[in-house]
Amino acid sequence: MADVVIPTSAGAMPGYLSRPIVASFGARDRALRKAPRRLALAAEQLVIEHDITVYPEAGHAFLHQSADQPGPVMGILTRITHAGYHEASARDARSRMIALLDAHLKQ
């Protein structure tokens, strides 16, 4: 995968890219294991306010709560990859998102 090209200053970016970031990752999501650190480094370099949290017990798609049962193949893949809803992590991630929106949209 190619590295992300990061502008050298926040002034070099379109305004929408300098907005605060809230990001949530599941530590058990091996496909995105480098993403939290890369995002944090980019945000720090550009002096962008950020809240990046990695949830140790969560995997990929931990915020996705569905009443649908996965089929047999997806069920196996979900268990192998530790994907799926994780209530405690999802609850905390949602509260962080709401806090960011409250703080910045009510200004």
Secondary structure as a PSIPRED ss2 file (coil, helix, strand):
# PSIPRED VFORMAT (PSIPRED V4.0)

   1 M C   1.000  0.000  0.000
   2 A C   1.000  0.000  0.000
   3 D C   1.000  0.000  0.000
   4 V C   1.000  0.000  0.000
   5 V C   1.000  0.000  0.000
   6 I C   1.000  0.000  0.000
   7 P C   1.000  0.000  0.000
   8 T C   1.000  0.000  0.000
   9 S C   1.000  0.000  0.000
  10 A H   0.000  1.000  0.000
  11 G H   0.000  1.000  0.000
  12 A H   0.000  1.000  0.000
  13 M C   1.000  0.000  0.000
  14 P C   1.000  0.000  0.000
  15 G H   0.000  1.000  0.000
  16 Y H   0.000  1.000  0.000
  17 L H   0.000  1.000  0.000
  18 S H   0.000  1.000  0.000
  19 R C   1.000  0.000  0.000
  20 P C   1.000  0.000  0.000
  21 I E   0.000  0.000  1.000
  22 V E   0.000  0.000  1.000
  23 A E   0.000  0.000  1.000
  24 S E   0.000  0.000  1.000
  25 F E   0.000  0.000  1.000
  26 G E   0.000  0.000  1.000
  27 A C   1.000  0.000  0.000
  28 R C   1.000  0.000  0.000
  29 D C   1.000  0.000  0.000
  30 R H   0.000  1.000  0.000
  31 A H   0.000  1.000  0.000
  32 L H   0.000  1.000  0.000
  33 R C   1.000  0.000  0.000
  34 K C   1.000  0.000  0.000
  35 A H   0.000  1.000  0.000
  36 P H   0.000  1.000  0.000
  37 R H   0.000  1.000  0.000
  38 R H   0.000  1.000  0.000
  39 L H   0.000  1.000  0.000
  40 A H   0.000  1.000  0.000
  41 L H   0.000  1.000  0.000
  42 A H   0.000  1.000  0.000
  43 A H   0.000  1.000  0.000
  44 E H   0.000  1.000  0.000
  45 Q H   0.000  1.000  0.000
  46 L C   1.000  0.000  0.000
  47 V C   1.000  0.000  0.000
  48 I C   1.000  0.000  0.000
  49 E C   1.000  0.000  0.000
  50 H E   0.000  0.000  1.000
  51 D E   0.000  0.000  1.000
  52 I E   0.000  0.000  1.000
  53 T E   0.000  0.000  1.000
  54 V E   0.000  0.000  1.000
  55 Y E   0.000  0.000  1.000
  56 P C   1.000  0.000  0.000
  57 E C   1.000  0.000  0.000
  58 A C   1.000  0.000  0.000
  59 G C   1.000  0.000  0.000
  60 H C   1.000  0.000  0.000
  61 A C   1.000  0.000  0.000
  62 F C   1.000  0.000  0.000
  63 L C   1.000  0.000  0.000
  64 H C   1.000  0.000  0.000
  65 Q C   1.000  0.000  0.000
  66 S C   1.000  0.000  0.000
  67 A C   1.000  0.000  0.000
  68 D C   1.000  0.000  0.000
  69 Q C   1.000  0.000  0.000
  70 P C   1.000  0.000  0.000
  71 G C   1.000  0.000  0.000
  72 P H   0.000  1.000  0.000
  73 V H   0.000  1.000  0.000
  74 M H   0.000  1.000  0.000
  75 G H   0.000  1.000  0.000
  76 I H   0.000  1.000  0.000
  77 L H   0.000  1.000  0.000
  78 T H   0.000  1.000  0.000
  79 R H   0.000  1.000  0.000
  80 I H   0.000  1.000  0.000
  81 T H   0.000  1.000  0.000
  82 H C   1.000  0.000  0.000
  83 A C   1.000  0.000  0.000
  84 G C   1.000  0.000  0.000
  85 Y C   1.000  0.000  0.000
  86 H C   1.000  0.000  0.000
  87 E H   0.000  1.000  0.000
  88 A H   0.000  1.000  0.000
  89 S H   0.000  1.000  0.000
  90 A H   0.000  1.000  0.000
  91 R H   0.000  1.000  0.000
  92 D H   0.000  1.000  0.000
  93 A H   0.000  1.000  0.000
  94 R H   0.000  1.000  0.000
  95 S H   0.000  1.000  0.000
  96 R H   0.000  1.000  0.000
  97 M H   0.000  1.000  0.000
  98 I H   0.000  1.000  0.000
  99 A H   0.000  1.000  0.000
 100 L H   0.000  1.000  0.000
 101 L H   0.000  1.000  0.000
 102 D H   0.000  1.000  0.000
 103 A H   0.000  1.000  0.000
 104 H H   0.000  1.000  0.000
 105 L H   0.000  1.000  0.000
 106 K C   1.000  0.000  0.000
 107 Q C   1.000  0.000  0.000
